[in-house]
């Protein structure tokens, strides 16, 4: 890969990483708070707990994706991005 292509990939990966980190911070600041007093009945509470659980599962998947992004960025810095690991 040439330097222009590597810079393009690094920019894309960095932007995606920053987006994932921003969403994770938002989840910690906003979505972690589940106040039972704000919900009028058990159905609303159960629904909110389900949505919160779903959000956490999504963030778990994003964590795995973030690890792959970090690995790709490290490969770019090392100069072996785009090279088959098995060859």
C-alpha positions, 0 to 999 in steps of 0.5 A, spaced: 500 500 500 502 506 498 502 512 503 496 515 501 492 509 502 495 508 508 493 515 511 486 514 508 485 507 512 488 511 518 483 516 518 477 512 517 479 507 523 481 513 527 474 516 526 470 510 527 474 509 534 473 516 536 465 515 534 465 508 538 469 511 544 464 517 544 458 512 544 461 508 550 462 515 554 455 517 552 452 510 555 456 511 561 453 518 563 446 517 560 444 510 559 447 507 566 442 511 570 435 507 571 431 510 576 425 506 578 422 512 581 421 515 574 417 509 572 410 508 573 409 501 573 413 494 573 412 494 565 415 500 564 421 498 568 422 491 565 422 495 558 427 500 560 431 494 563 431 490 557 433 496 553 438 498 557 441 490 557 440 491 549 444 497 549 450 494 553 450 488 548 451 493 543 457 496 546 460 489 548 460 488 540 463 495 539 468 493 544 470 487 540 470 492 534 474 497 537 480 492 539 480 490 531 481 497 530 486 498 535 490 492 532 489 495 525 492 502 527 498 498 530 499 495 524 499 501 520 504 504 525 508 498 524 508 498 517 505 491 515 497 493 514 494 490 508 499 484 509 496 477 510 498 474 516 498 467 514 503 468 508 
